[in-house]
Amino acid sequence: MMKMEAVGIPSMICQDKILDKFELSPDFAMVRADNLEDCREKVEQFKKLGKRTGLIGQIDAITEFLPRTEVQLENIPIIEDYRQSLEQKEVTGRFTAADRDTLARELERLHQNIAEIGELSIMSSGEGNKIIDKCDQIVGKSDDESGILKLSGIVAAASDTGMLGNFQKIMGTVMKKKLLAMATTDTVTLENIPESIKERYTNDKSSSLLINVYPKHYIWEESQLRRFNEATVKVTDRMTGMPMLMMVMIDMMKKKGATAVTFGAIAIVAFLLIDFRSIRYTILAIVPLAVGTIWMVGIMAGLGMAFSMVSFMALPLIIGIGIDDGVHILHRYRLEGPDSMSMVIKYTGRAILLTSLTTMIGFGSMGLASHRGIAGMGQLLFIGVGTCFITSAFLLPSIITIWDSITGKNKNAK
């Protein structure tokens, strides 16, 4: 699917970076759970599926924030021990030279991480989005403007660590207070979980819960996409999201595209029979199209081209356009009579050459598009119209000439 996109577009670069750094695809599948127990059961099934197949990179659901009540009760002694040790821990103002160097390095890392978040946001959403604006406020638009790097430089150059020790004393006291507030033994439930988390996974009445299933690998190759979809629907057939929608679209394009080609071919044969009122001439008119299409597929294979969702739509066009040249040749031949193929090629052949070239140039210009799907469609139409012209201008006259020779000899023999 992604091979249809233009090379080097920001969204593709961003997607590749996400796959490389996080080992999961940003295009996720979704499923609805009726309640917490149903959600937990489905999440466990997806996790087991991921371990068994290696197809799932991450499961995102509200149950990741809500352990079972019995698990929370088992963890209470651990939390109480942590709280007790935290209460006994003294916040010191001692700050050594090694601590100073470590702090300077960590500040530089913080700057680099925030800058990278801003770069990723530009790749996915373009410049001027809220994330890059916030990153610019924190680290500036260049290293020279970064307040974090300036602070890192001040810390690294500080010869007196006493001031840093006082800062640590103050911040350590604030941090200890916050950690003690967090080390509560109250049971977390769907009712008291923070609203900022709850609204991501539930509807207004909390009657439905959302589960997001992230593929682990690049899924926009059809085989990978199909494997992911076939594996996840074994957990539940109520899956939706971009992977499922795209698979439906691919299957529909294959089925409906084949139907369109079939009906197009049947309609053309019907119109030819009405036009020529002859099965023989109808067959002769179809030969250039059939052979030209076979040649087109062969040339595609030789050039390493393949059908895509976009280029597949070119087939009905090729059938409709490719039949014209042979029909014009046959009509002129019927008008001029037997043994007139040299005259037919001299006049009608020149006309179909001109019309075919203009059509090939028109469609071929699409082959220069940066969007590879549109470019592939233009290239396919260029090749298809060209091969149908060649078979109409050379193969069809040869068949008719041979036929005239055979019928002429038979008449002389009689």
PANULO-239364 format. One record per residue (C-alpha): x, y, z. Coordinates in Angstrom, 2 decimals. Last residue first. Layout:
N
PT      xx      yy      zz
PT       X       Y       Z
...
REM end
This chain:
414
PT      xx      yy      zz
PT  -12.60  -24.25  -57.39
PT   -8.86  -24.12  -56.87
PT   -8.89  -20.40  -57.60
PT  -11.56  -19.84  -54.93
PT   -9.59  -21.86  -52.38
PT   -6.45  -19.96  -53.21
PT   -8.24  -16.64  -52.58
PT   -9.69  -17.89  -49.28
PT   -6.22  -18.85  -48.07
PT   -4.56  -15.65  -49.25
PT   -7.34  -13.47  -47.85
PT   -7.03  -15.25  -44.47
PT   -3.27  -14.74  -44.49
PT   -3.81  -11.05  -45.20
PT   -6.43  -10.82  -42.44
PT   -4.11  -12.44  -39.90
PT   -1.22  -10.20  -40.94
PT   -3.45   -7.10  -40.79
PT   -4.45   -8.09  -37.19
PT   -0.86   -8.71  -36.02
PT    0.72   -5.51  -37.34
PT   -1.41   -2.41  -36.74
PT   -3.89   -3.88  -34.22
PT   -1.19   -5.83  -32.34
PT    1.02   -2.75  -32.20
PT   -1.86   -0.48  -31.14
PT   -2.88   -2.88  -28.35
PT    0.74   -2.96  -27.14
PT    0.91    0.85  -27.02
PT   -2.46    1.31  -25.29
PT   -1.37   -1.17  -22.61
PT    2.14    0.27  -22.15
PT    0.96    3.87  -21.73
PT   -2.01    2.77  -19.61
PT    0.33    0.84  -17.29
PT    2.73    3.78  -17.04
PT   -0.10    6.16  -16.16
PT   -1.48    3.80  -13.50
PT    1.99    3.30  -12.03
PT    2.50    7.08  -11.84
PT   -0.86    7.50  -10.09
PT    0.15    4.93   -7.47
PT    3.72    6.25   -7.26
PT    2.64    9.76   -6.34
PT    5.56   11.80   -7.72
PT    3.81   11.92  -11.10
PT    5.88   11.18  -14.23
PT    3.65    8.24  -15.25
PT    0.71   10.64  -15.42
PT    2.34   12.06  -18.57
PT    1.95    8.59  -20.07
PT   -1.83    8.94  -20.06
PT   -1.79   11.92  -22.39
PT    1.26   10.75  -24.35
PT   -0.26    7.30  -24.86
PT   -3.58    8.82  -26.00
PT   -1.79   11.15  -28.43
PT    0.28    8.24  -29.75
PT   -2.76    6.00  -30.15
PT   -4.73    8.67  -32.03
PT   -1.82    9.35  -34.41
PT   -1.09    5.69  -35.05
PT   -4.81    5.01  -35.49
PT   -4.92    7.60  -38.27
PT   -1.79    6.36  -40.05
PT   -3.13    2.80  -40.01
PT   -6.43    4.04  -41.47
PT   -4.65    5.50  -44.49
PT   -1.68    3.34  -45.51
PT   -2.75    0.37  -43.39
PT   -6.11    0.14  -45.16
PT   -4.49    0.61  -48.58
PT   -2.07   -2.28  -47.96
PT   -4.93   -4.36  -46.52
PT   -7.02   -4.17  -49.66
PT   -6.80   -7.84  -50.70
PT  -10.52   -8.32  -49.86
PT  -12.93   -5.34  -49.74
PT  -12.42   -1.59  -49.28
PT  -15.37   -1.02  -46.91
PT  -14.88   -4.24  -45.01
PT  -11.19   -3.38  -44.60
PT  -12.03    0.13  -43.40
PT  -14.37   -1.29  -40.73
PT  -11.81   -3.91  -39.75
PT   -8.99   -1.41  -39.23
PT  -11.25    0.92  -37.23
PT  -12.38   -1.97  -34.99
PT   -8.78   -3.07  -34.42
PT   -7.79    0.42  -33.29
PT  -10.77    0.84  -30.95
PT  -10.39   -2.34  -28.83
PT   -7.48   -0.95  -26.83
PT   -9.43    2.06  -25.55
PT  -12.25    0.23  -23.77
PT  -10.12   -2.70  -22.60
PT   -7.33   -0.36  -21.50
PT   -9.81    1.76  -19.57
PT  -11.28   -1.32  -17.85
PT   -7.71   -2.32  -16.87
PT   -6.65    1.10  -15.52
PT   -8.40    0.54  -12.17
PT   -5.73   -2.04  -11.35
PT   -3.19    0.81  -11.47
PT   -4.72    2.38   -8.34
PT   -5.05   -0.69   -6.11
PT   -1.63   -1.85   -7.31
PT   -0.59   -4.15  -10.14
PT    3.09   -4.98  -10.36
PT    6.07   -3.67  -12.32
PT    9.44   -5.46  -12.45
PT   10.16   -4.28  -15.99
PT    9.99   -7.80  -17.44
PT    6.81   -8.57  -15.47
PT    5.17   -5.40  -16.78
PT    6.27   -6.27  -20.33
PT    4.62   -9.69  -19.98
PT    1.40   -8.16  -18.62
PT    1.30   -5.74  -21.57
PT    2.00   -8.55  -24.06
PT   -0.99  -10.48  -22.69
PT   -3.15   -7.34  -22.95
PT   -2.03   -6.80  -26.56
PT   -2.87  -10.41  -27.42
PT   -6.42  -10.07  -26.06
PT   -6.98   -6.58  -27.50
PT   -5.57   -7.46  -30.92
PT   -7.67  -10.69  -31.04
PT  -10.99   -9.06  -30.03
PT  -11.63   -7.41  -33.41
PT  -10.92  -10.66  -35.27
PT  -13.36  -12.49  -32.99
PT  -16.07   -9.94  -33.73
PT  -15.29  -10.13  -37.43
PT  -15.83  -13.90  -37.40
PT  -18.97  -13.71  -35.23
PT  -20.61  -11.34  -37.70
PT  -23.30   -8.72  -37.29
PT  -20.40   -6.22  -37.31
PT  -21.94   -3.57  -35.04
PT  -24.36   -5.69  -33.00
PT  -21.71   -8.40  -32.52
PT  -19.16   -5.75  -31.61
PT  -21.58   -4.19  -29.11
PT  -22.11   -7.56  -27.40
PT  -18.37   -8.33  -27.30
PT  -17.72   -4.91  -25.74
PT  -20.45   -5.43  -23.13
PT  -19.04   -8.84  -22.19
PT  -15.52   -7.41  -21.83
PT  -16.73   -4.54  -19.66
PT  -18.79   -6.94  -17.54
PT  -15.71   -9.09  -16.94
PT  -13.37   -6.14  -16.28
PT  -15.86   -4.60  -13.84
PT  -16.35   -7.93  -12.06
PT  -12.58   -8.41  -11.75
PT  -12.33   -4.92  -10.27
PT  -15.25   -5.63   -7.96
PT  -13.56   -8.70   -6.49
PT  -10.00   -7.39   -6.36
PT  -11.07   -3.91   -5.26
PT  -13.34   -5.41   -2.61
PT  -10.53   -7.55   -1.25
PT   -8.21   -4.53   -1.08
PT  -10.90   -2.32    0.49
PT  -11.77   -4.92    3.13
PT   -8.07   -5.25    3.97
PT   -7.79   -1.46    4.22
PT  -10.74   -1.26    6.60
PT   -9.29   -3.99    8.81
PT   -5.83   -2.40    9.02
PT   -7.35    1.11    9.50
PT   -9.58    0.30   12.45
PT  -12.22   -2.34   13.18
PT  -12.43   -5.67   14.98
PT  -15.75   -7.27   16.01
PT  -14.63  -10.73   14.83
PT  -13.01  -11.37   18.18
PT   -9.87  -13.24   19.29
PT   -9.62  -15.09   15.98
PT  -10.14  -11.72   14.29
PT   -6.65  -10.77   15.49
PT   -4.79  -13.52   13.61
PT   -6.55  -13.10   10.25
PT   -6.07   -9.34   10.40
PT   -2.36   -9.50   11.23
PT   -1.68  -12.18    8.61
PT   -3.63  -10.22    5.97
PT   -1.67   -7.03    6.63
PT    1.63   -8.91    6.49
PT    0.71  -10.54    3.15
PT   -0.66   -7.25    1.76
PT    2.50   -5.29    2.54
PT    1.29   -2.32    4.54
PT    1.81   -4.13    7.84
PT    5.25   -2.89    8.87
PT    5.80   -4.77   12.12
PT    4.53   -4.88   15.68
PT    0.86   -4.20   14.97
PT   -0.87   -2.00   17.57
PT   -4.12   -3.20   19.16
PT   -6.28   -0.49   20.72
PT   -8.97   -1.56   23.19
PT  -11.96    0.73   23.85
PT  -14.46    0.29   26.69
PT  -18.23    0.57   26.40
PT  -20.80    1.28   29.13
PT  -18.68    4.04   30.69
PT  -21.72    6.36   30.28
PT  -19.82    9.03   28.35
PT  -17.83    6.48   26.33
PT  -14.66    4.90   27.64
PT  -10.99    4.54   26.67
PT   -9.45    7.98   26.24
PT  -11.98    9.67   28.54
PT  -10.82    7.55   31.49
PT   -7.20    8.69   31.35
PT   -7.86   12.44   31.54
PT  -10.77   11.69   33.91
PT   -8.40   10.34   36.55
PT   -9.46    6.89   37.90
PT  -12.03    7.22   40.68
PT  -15.03    5.49   39.06
PT  -13.15    2.87   37.05
PT  -11.50    1.77   40.27
PT   -8.13    2.25   42.00
PT   -8.07    0.85   45.53
PT   -6.66    3.30   48.07
PT   -3.18    2.30   49.28
PT   -1.63    5.67   48.57
PT    1.98    6.10   47.51
PT    1.14    9.02   45.20
PT    0.83   11.53   48.05
PT    4.12   10.26   49.48
PT    5.72   10.70   46.07
PT    4.49   14.31   45.87
PT    5.85   15.19   49.31
PT    9.20   13.57   48.55
PT    9.42   15.54   45.30
PT    8.81   18.85   47.09
PT   11.46   18.04   49.73
PT   13.92   16.95   47.06
PT   13.30   20.16   45.14
PT   14.24   22.29   48.16
PT   17.25   20.24   49.24
PT   18.42   19.81   45.64
PT   18.36   23.57   45.17
PT   20.43   24.01   48.35
PT   22.94   21.46   47.09
PT   23.12   23.20   43.72
PT   24.00   26.42   45.55
PT   26.71   24.59   47.49
PT   28.23   23.07   44.36
PT   30.73   25.89   43.98
PT   32.78   25.46   40.81
PT   29.77   25.70   38.54
PT   30.86   25.34   34.90
PT   28.87   22.15   34.27
PT   25.78   23.61   35.95
PT   25.96   26.85   33.95
PT   26.42   24.90   30.70
PT   23.48   22.63   31.50
PT   21.36   25.69   32.28
PT   22.25   27.17   28.90
PT   21.42   23.82   27.28
PT   18.01   23.80   28.99
PT   17.30   27.42   28.03
PT   17.78   26.52   24.39
PT   18.15   29.58   22.16
PT   21.69   28.79   20.99
PT   20.65   25.19   20.29
PT   18.10   26.42   17.75
PT   14.32   26.89   17.63
PT   14.13   27.14   21.41
PT   14.27   24.30   23.97
PT   11.08   24.80   26.00
PT    9.07   27.28   23.92
PT   10.19   25.59   20.71
PT    8.95   22.25   22.08
PT    5.55   23.82   22.82
PT    5.27   25.18   19.29
PT    6.48   21.84   17.88
PT    3.70   20.04   19.75
PT    0.98   22.54   18.84
PT    1.49   22.23   15.07
PT    3.15   25.03   13.09
PT    5.32   22.84   10.91
PT    3.94   19.66    9.41
PT    1.76   17.05   11.11
PT    3.68   13.74   10.88
PT    7.20   14.86   10.02
PT    6.86   18.07   12.05
PT    5.74   16.08   15.12
PT    8.76   13.78   14.78
PT   11.11   16.78   14.74
PT    9.47   18.25   17.86
PT    9.82   14.96   19.75
PT   13.48   14.89   18.69
PT   14.05   18.38   20.16
PT   12.46   17.27   23.46
PT   14.75   14.21   23.60
PT   17.88   16.23   22.75
PT   17.18   18.86   25.44
PT   16.55   16.18   28.08
PT   19.79   14.44   27.10
PT   21.68   17.72   27.59
PT   20.06   18.15   31.01
PT   21.08   14.59   31.90
PT   24.70   15.33   31.04
PT   24.78   18.47   33.21
PT   23.15   16.59   36.12
PT   25.75   13.81   35.90
PT   28.59   16.35   35.96
PT   27.14   18.07   39.06
PT   26.59   14.75   40.86
PT   30.25   13.89   40.21
PT   31.26   17.28   41.66
PT   29.30   16.45   44.82
PT   25.95   17.73   46.12
PT   24.97   17.32   49.79
PT   21.68   19.04   50.53
PT   20.15   15.85   51.81
PT   16.51   14.82   51.87
PT   16.28   12.21   54.61
PT   14.57    8.91   53.86
PT   12.43    7.69   56.76
PT    9.19    8.75   55.09
PT   10.30    7.11   51.86
PT   11.08    3.84   53.65
PT    7.60    3.85   55.18
PT    5.96    4.68   51.87
PT    7.84    1.90   50.12
PT    6.89   -0.61   52.84
PT    3.26    0.52   52.58
PT    3.33    0.19   48.79
PT    4.74   -3.36   49.02
PT    2.16   -4.28   51.70
PT   -0.64   -2.91   49.44
PT    0.47   -4.91   46.38
PT   -1.59   -8.01   47.23
PT   -4.67   -5.79   47.60
PT   -4.06   -4.31   44.15
PT   -3.76   -7.80   42.66
PT   -7.02   -8.84   44.34
PT   -8.75   -5.74   42.93
PT   -7.62   -6.54   39.38
PT   -5.18   -4.03   37.93
PT   -6.67   -0.80   36.53
PT   -4.22    1.36   34.55
PT   -3.43   -1.36   31.96
PT   -7.15   -2.20   32.21
PT   -7.84    1.10   30.41
PT   -6.55   -0.38   27.17
PT   -3.53   -0.13   24.85
PT   -2.07   -3.41   23.62
PT    1.40   -3.17   22.06
PT    3.61   -4.71   19.37
PT    1.36   -7.45   18.04
PT    2.46   -9.79   15.22
PT    5.04  -11.86   17.11
PT    2.83  -14.93   16.62
PT    2.75  -16.66   20.02
PT    3.72  -13.71   22.19
PT    1.30  -11.41   20.35
PT   -1.54  -13.95   20.54
PT   -0.99  -14.30   24.28
PT   -1.15  -10.52   24.62
PT   -4.31  -10.36   22.47
PT   -5.99  -13.02   24.61
PT   -5.02  -11.19   27.80
PT   -6.43   -7.91   26.42
PT   -9.67   -9.68   25.44
PT  -10.16  -11.10   28.93
PT   -9.31   -7.82   30.63
PT  -11.82   -5.92   28.45
PT  -14.59   -8.47   29.08
PT  -13.90   -8.16   32.79
PT  -13.92   -4.37   32.63
PT  -17.18   -4.15   30.68
PT  -18.67   -4.37   27.19
PT  -15.39   -4.36   25.25
PT  -14.98   -2.65   21.89
PT  -12.19   -3.44   19.40
PT   -9.69   -1.26   17.57
PT   -6.86   -1.89   15.12
PT   -3.79    0.32   14.98
PT   -1.91    2.30   12.33
PT    1.05    3.72   14.28
PT    2.98    0.48   13.67
PT    5.10   -0.89   16.47
PT    8.80   -1.47   17.04
PT    9.23    1.77   19.04
PT   12.38    3.26   17.48
PT   12.42    1.69   14.00
PT    8.66    1.51   13.49
PT    8.25    5.09   14.73
PT   11.10    6.24   12.48
PT    9.56    4.51    9.45
PT    6.19    6.14   10.16
PT    7.80    9.58   10.44
PT    9.61    9.15    7.13
PT    6.34    8.04    5.50
PT    4.43   11.02    6.93
PT    7.17   13.43    5.82
PT    7.08   12.40    2.11
PT   10.34   10.84    0.90
PT    9.04    8.80   -2.04
PT    5.45    9.53   -3.10
PT    2.85    7.03   -1.94
PT    1.86    3.94   -3.94
PT    4.57    1.87   -2.27
PT    2.69    2.49    0.99
PT    0.00    0.00    0.00
REM end
